[in-house]
Every structure is written in C-alpha cells, then in structure tokens.
Amino acid sequence: MAEEDPGVPAEPYIDEAARRRRVEGLIQLLRSEYLDYRWKAALALGEAGDNTAVEPLIEALNDPFVDVSWIAARSLGSIGDSRAVEPLLKALDSDEKWLRIGASIGLGMLRDKRAVQPLIGLLKNRDALIRKNAAWALGNIGDETARSALEALRNDPDKRVKTAVEEALHLLATKNASPEDEKD
C-alpha cells in the first residue's frame, strides 16, 4: 500500500474551503465595532487578494475612521478588480489626506487609465505626500499623457516628491520604449 504524502492534502478543496472561511471571517471583522479589527481586516483582505472582498472594501472607504478607509483603498488596489476604480476615483476628492493617498496607491496598482487626469490634478496639491503618491501612481500606470505634468514637478521642494517623480519618469520611459530603441 502506497504511503500518502503528509504535505499534500488528500482533497484539494479542503484548502480552498479554509481560505474561503478565512476571507468570510475577515469580511465580518471589517464590519466590527472595534477600529483595530476593522483596519487589520482591511489589510489582511488586501493580502488575501480575494475578489469577494471588493464590495466590502468599497464600503469600508466610507468608514468613519481614516485608519480603515485608507488601508481599504490600498487593499482594493492589491486585489486588482476594476470594480474599485470608480470608488477610488471618488476617494481622491476626499478631505482626508490619508484616504487620498490610499486611493492614489490603489489606483496606481490597478493601472487604469481613467485615473491619469485626476492623479495629475493631485500633483498640484500643497501636501507633499499627496504629490509623492500621485507621482508614483502615474508612473505605475505608465500613461504617456502624464509626462509633462511629472516633468513640471522635477524641481519640487520636497525630496520625496522629486524622487517619486524621477522614478515615475523612468517607469514611463521604460514602459513606452519602442522595440527599436531597445536594439540600440
């Protein structure tokens, strides 16, 4: 009689069922009355990458505590579902600095071109962290229409913004290099 490998489950669906239960539990925690549970659940759902968490995370963008909403925005980007684009674009207009930063990061991860113009608008924000994250997102999206706005920020007084702008411009150059350029 052949001996079973203890590292391989006898039935593969067991792992899937456990993963689903974990995600369902995290979604429940996202609705907890306790702030610490909610932000930790938002973070864990982004790491889990399960599409069933998209709608609950979109709801969490409206959490009364920015600790939860900005992490929910980032987690939506990590999951990569296009249903998050419109709610994240709306979050860019928030009065909450950290939600705007989280939405920028989420949109940058999603790489949806609808975010380019709103992110370009954030490059003029007086807060350096908002400018920095908008620049990063634009570089990650890789749309050439952002180039002139990014170049205008090369002399930003904040070193973090300058670094993000240079990295974004480098990403644009790399993503938009033609095959002929690579042969030279």
N, C-alpha and C positions, 0 to 999 in steps of 0.2 A: 504494500500500500504506500502510495506517494505521500510524503510529508508536506503539509501546507506551509507556505512562506508566511511567517507571522507579520511581516511588514506590509503585506498586500491584503486588503480586506476581502473577505470571502464574497461579499456582494458590494459592488462599487456604489450602489445607490445609498448605502449607509453613510458614506462621507458626504454625499450631496444633501441628504436629509439633515445631517448635523449642521452643515453650513447654512441651510435654509432656516433652521431653527435659530441659529445664532443671529442671522440677519433680522428675523422677525423680532427677536428679543431686543436687539439694538434699536429697531424702529419703535418699539414700545418705550424704551428708555429715552428716546428722542422727545417723547411726549410727557416725560416725568415732570413732577412739580419741582424737582431738585435741579438747580442750574448745573452742578458738576456732572450729573448723569447725562444731561442733555448735550453739553459740549463734548464730553468724552464719546457719547454715542455718535454724534455728528462726525467726529474724527474717525472713529472705527468703521463707520459706514463707507466713508471715502476709501479707506484702506481695503475694505471687503470688495468694493467695486461691483456691487450687485445692482442691476437696473431696477429692482423692486424698491430700492431706497430713494429713487429720484423724486417721486411725488412728495414723500415725507420730508425730504431735504429741502425741496422747494418751499414747502410750508414753513420750515424752520428758518427760512430767510426773513420771516416776519417775527421771529422770536423777540420778546421784549428786551432780551439781553444780547448785546452785540457779540459777546463771547461765543454764543451759539451761532448766530447768523453768519458771521464771517467765516467760521470753520465750515458751516454748511455750504457756503458759496465755493470754497476751495474743494470740498468733497465732491460737489457736483461736477467740477472740472475733472477730478480724478476718475469719476465713473465714466465720463465721456459720452453721455447721452444728450442728443441735440434738443430734447425737451427742456433742458436747462437754459438754453441760450436766451430766450426772451425774458424769463425772470431775472437772470443775471444782468442783462442789459438794463432792466428797470432798477436793479440794485445799484448800478453805477450812479444813479441820481440821488441816492440816499444822503441824508445829512450826517450819517455815521461814517466817519473816516475809515474805520476798520472793515465795515461792510463793503465800502467802495474798493478797498484793497483786496479783500477776498473775492469780490466779483471780478476784478481785473485778473487775478490769478486764475480763477475758474475759467474765464473766457479765453485766456491765453492757452490754457490746457486744451480747451475744446477746439481751438484754431478755426473758429467760424468767422468768416469774412464780414458778417454783419456787425461784428464788434469793432471793426477798424475805426470808423469815424467817431463813435462815442469814446473810444480809447484815445484817439488823437486829441479830442477835446480835453481829456484829463491831463494831457501833457502841460496844459497851461495852469493847472491847479497850483495854489500857493503852497500846498503841503508837499514837501519833498518825497515822502514815502508814497504818496499817491502818484506823483510823477514817475518815480522809480519803477513801481509795479506796472503802471500803464506802458512804460517803455519796454519792460521785459515782455509783457503780453503781446505787444505789437511785433517784437522780434520773433516771438514764438509762433505767432500766426503767419508771419512771413509774407505779408501783402506789400507789394512794392509801393502802393499809394501812401504808405506811412513814412517813406524815406525822407521827404523834405521836412516833415514835422519833427522827425527824430534828429535830423542834421541841425535843425534850428536850436536844439537843446544841447548840442555838444559843449557849449560853454556855460552850462548850468552851474550856479554857485555851489551846489551840493555835490560832493564827490561821488556819493552813492548813485545819484541820478546820472552823472557823467559816465560812470562805469556801466550802468544798465543800458544807456544809450549806445555806447560803443559796442557792447555785446549784441544789442538788437540790430545795429547796422551790420555787424559781422554776420549774424544769422541771415539777414536779408541778402547779403552778398553771396553767402553760401547757398541758400535755397534757390536763388534766382540766377545762379551762374549757368550759362549755356554749356552744352557738351563741348562745343568748340573751344570755349575758354579753358576747360579742364585739360584739353590736349596740349595746350601751350606750355 
